[in-house]
């Protein structure tokens, strides 16, 4: 399957490659047979979308600013694993039209953001989510209350919640 030695840990995420594999397996299970367009927001080294693409036979769109990982290296890994993963630039302005994606997930990104930037970022991410779409947030347990507050203010309700290894996995849908 995936050789963990092919991937470098991403400082911004603050987790090991082994932890990324653990998270990828969880997300893969949560995704199940969801159909439609899927976005990985702040994809980092792309271990997670590559794993999901291979395991679930899904095409994954990925956006990042590529400050913490070499995009060319990631393109090489996508090719090596023949994953259906497409890379794009644009954390601040996602390069897709409104209501484009059916499912969006983000791993270990929101905890890095101050409240104003978090609000701005969530608004941008939710802009590209279809009305009947879902968003999965995977982050440190200590910020689950902050995420809950922000999502509920935007009229999203909790669809799924799980905790594991100090992380929370919460899926939200429009109320």
N, C-alpha and C positions, 0 to 999 in steps of 0.2 A: 504494500500500500504506500504510505508516505514515509519517507526517510527523514526523521526529525533533524538529522545533521545537515540537511539541505537548507534549513531555515535558521535565521538569526533572530534572537529575541528583540522585541521592539521596546526601547526605553520608555516611550510614552505610555505603553500599556502596563508596564510594571509587572509582567508575568513571564514565566518561563515558557519555552516551547512545549514542554510536557503539559503545562497547564492549558496552553492553546489547544492541544490535541484533545484534552478532557472537555474543554468548552465546545470544540467543533463537534464532538460526538453528541453532546447534549443538544446543540442547535440542530444537528442533523435529525435527531429524534423528534424535536419540537416541530420542525418543518414538515416532516412526514411526507404526505402526498399533496401539499399545497401546490397549486398551479399558478402560473402567471409569472410576472417579472419580479425578481428579487434583487434588492440592493444591500450591499455591505457598506455601511457608512463608517469611514475611518478604518480601512481594511489592513493597514500596516503591511506585514510581510506576506499576506495572502495565504497563509497556511489554512486558515479557517475556510475561506471560500473555495480553495482548491479541494480540501477534504470534502466539503458539502457537494461540490460539483461532481466529484468522483463517486461518492457514496450514494447520493440521492439522484444522480443523473439530472442535475439542474444546471441551467445557465445562470451565473451570478454576475451582476454588474457591481463594480467596486469603485468607490471614490476615496481619494486621499489627497493630501498636499505633497506627499513624497519627500518630506523633510527628514524622516527617520529611516527611510529604506530606499535603496536604489531601485528605481522603477524598471530598469533594464534587467536587473537580477530577477525581479519578480516575473517579468515577461519570460525569462528563461525557464523558471520553475513551472509556469503555466504550460509552456511548451513541453517540458520534460514529462509532466504528468498528464498531458493531453486533456487538461481541464477546460471546461467551458466557462472561462472567467474573462471578463472584459474590464479593462482599466480605464479610469477617467480621472482628470484633475478637477478639484473643486470642493473643498470642505465648506467654504463660506458661501458659495453659490453653486449648488448642485446643477450640473449641466443637462437637466432633463425638464420637460414641461410639467406643469401642475398635474397631479393625480396620475402619475405615470406607473408607479409601482404597486404591486399587490401585497408585498411583504418587504419590510425593511428591518435589518438588525444592525446593532452597533455594540461592539465589545470593548469594555474598559476605556471608554472615551469621555463620557460625560462627567466623570468624577474630576477630571482635570480642569473643568471650566468654572469660572466665577459665575455667580447667579445671572448677571446681565447677559453674558456670553452664552450661558446655558439656554436662557429664554430665546435668544436670537437663533441659536443653533437648532433647537427643537422646532421653532416655527419654520425654518428652512427645510428640515427633514420632513416634517408633516405636510409641507406644501406639495411634495412629490408623491405622497401616499394617497392611493385611491380612497374614496369615502368608505368602501367596505373592506379596506385593507387592514393589515395588522402591523404593529411595530414591536420588535423584541429588543429590550434593553438588558444587556448583561453587564453588571458592574459590581462594585464593592458594596457589601451589605450596609455599610455605614451611610450611604447616600440614598438608600431606598425611599426614605421619607421625602426627600427633596424631589426625587423623580416622580413619586406618587402625587405630590402637590402640583407639580408642573403639568403632569398629564391630565389630572382632574380639572385644572383650570382651563384646559383646552378642550374639555368635554370628551375625554377618552376614559373608558372604563377598563378595569383589569379583567383580562380574559384568562390568564394563566399565571401562576406564580410558583417558584421553586427556589430553594436555597441549597447551595452545595459549595464546600471548600471556601467559605467566606465570601461567596458571590451570590447575587440574586439574579434570577432569570425571570423577567416579567414581560408578558405579552399584553399589549393594549389594543383596543379597537374603539372606533368612534361610538359614543353613546347615542 
